[in-house]
Amino acid sequence: MGINQDAKILASPLISQELAAYVYALYSGWIAMGAEAKTRWVLYVAAIHGDAEILSLIHKQLKDWAEHSRGALATEAVYAIALNGSVQALLLVDQISRKFKHNQVKNAAKEALKNAAMALGISRDELDDRMIPSLGLNAQAERIFDYGTRTFTVRLTPQLTLEIYDSNHRQLKKLPSAGKQDDAKKVAWAQEELKQMKKELKLVITAQKLRLDQALATARFWKAQSWKELFVNNPVMYQFAVGLIWGVYENGQLKETFRFMEDGSFNTVDESEYTFPEMGIIGLVHPLELSKELIQAWKQQLSDYEITQPVEQLERPVYHVTEDEKGTEKLTRFYGKTVNGVTLVGKLLSAGWVRGEILDGGFFDNCYRSDHEFGAELTFSGCSVGYANEEVIIDELVFTKVVHNASYEETCTPDKISERYFSEIILQITRIVGE
C-alpha cells in the first residue's frame, strides 16, 4: 500500500493550504453521508493531503468506528494516516500501536510503522527516534514568533511546559492580540502555530514517556552518536535526558553511570566532569544495577538541582525471583487474585501487552508480550471481547525466551531471563492486581 505516484505529480503544483481546505470539505461531506466503505478513497485523500487538523479529526473518528463495529474502516484510517508521512502523522500511528484497545486497529498501526521502517532500512526503534519532532525549537529550546513590528519568544522549560516572553524578557500568559502596527496575517499564523505546537507537545510528551519507560524496562541501548542525535540535538528529548541517570554498557553489563546537565556537559555522581564515551553503548540505568548508596547519591544530586525525573527510575520498585520460583516454568505468585477484566486488559494493553487469541464466542483468557530476547504470558479465567467488565481470576505467569538462531520462543524458568526483565514484568502486573 502506498501513494500513487501519478496522483502525487498532479498534486505537486497545487497550493497546500487550498488543497487541505478542499479535502477537508470532501472528508466532512463523506462523514455526513455515513462514511460508506465503498467510497473510502475519500479517507485516503483527506489523510494524505490534509493538514494537522484533518489528521486529528480522522484519529478521533477511527476511535468511534472501532467502538461501533466498524473495525475494518478504522484499520483503513490507520493506514491512511501513516501515508501522510509527516512526523505528527507517524506519532499518531505510534500512539495507536501502543495504547489502542482494539487489536485489529492496534495491529494495523504496528504493520504500518513496520512497513515505514522497512522502506527506510532501519529498525522500528530507530524509526521512532527519527520521528520525534523538534516543534520548531532551536538549540536553546526556543522559538521566535514574528508579529512584523515585534517578536515573542516561546521557550520549552525543563518541566516540559511552554513559556512566552516579549522582547523585554517579560513573561506573558499568552501571545497578545494584534496591535495597530502588527501584521495581522503574521499574528494569526503565530497564534494558530502556537496552538498546534501545544497540541503536538502534549502528544510527544505522552508518547516519549511511554517509550522511555519501555526502554528502561526492556534494556534498550543506543550507540553513543545515535544517543547524541536523539537526546542532545533534539530540544524536546534534551529536557527528558537531563532528568535521567544514564549508563555506559559493555556486553549488556553496566560499567559506569553519568548524568547529562542542562548546560550540555556531563557529570558523575560526585559532580565531577565526565567525558562522554564517543564510541560507547548508552542505556537507561535500572535501580537493580545500582547499590543503595549509589541510588541515594544520585537522588541527592537530582534533589540539589531541583529536578523531578520525567520517568520513574531511581524510585522504581524492584522484584526478584524467589527460591521457590527458580525451578518452575509457571509462576503462581498472582494465582487466585481477582480483578476487573476491563481494568486488567486495558492496563496490560497500555503497557505494551497484546490480547491473546480470540476463541469461540469472542472469548479470550490470556495476554502476552514479546520484547526482543524475552517474552511473557499471563493467563486468567477469561472474558469476552466487548463484555470484559466482569471479575476475572488470575491463573499463571509464564516467561519465554527466543531460541538462538530461530524465530520462535520457548517457555523457560524465570531464572533464565534477565533480572531486569523479570522485575519489570512483575512490576507491571503488581500495579494492576496488587502484591
Secondary structure, DSSP 4 states (H G I P E B T S, - for coil): ----HHHHHHHTTS-HHHHHHHHHHHHHHHHHTT--GGGTHHHHHHHHH--HHHHHHHHHHHHHHHHTT-HHHHHHHHHHHHHH-SHHHHHHHHHHHHH-S-HHHHHHHHHHHHHHHHHHTS-HHHHHHHT---TT--TTSEEEEE-SS-EEEEEE-TTS-EEEE-TT--EESSPPPP-TTS-HHHHHHHHHHHHHHHHHHHHHHHHHHHHHHHHHHHT-EEEHHHHHHHHTSSHHHHHHHHTSEEEEEETTEEEEEEEE-TTS-EE-TTS-B----TT-EEEEPPGGGS-HHHHHHHHHHHHHTT---SS--TT-------TTTTT-SEE-TTTT-EEEHHHHHHHHHHTT-EE----GGGEEEEEEEEETTEEEEEEEEEEETTB--SEEEEEEEEEEEEPTTSS-EEEE-GGGS-HHHHHHHHHHHHHHH--
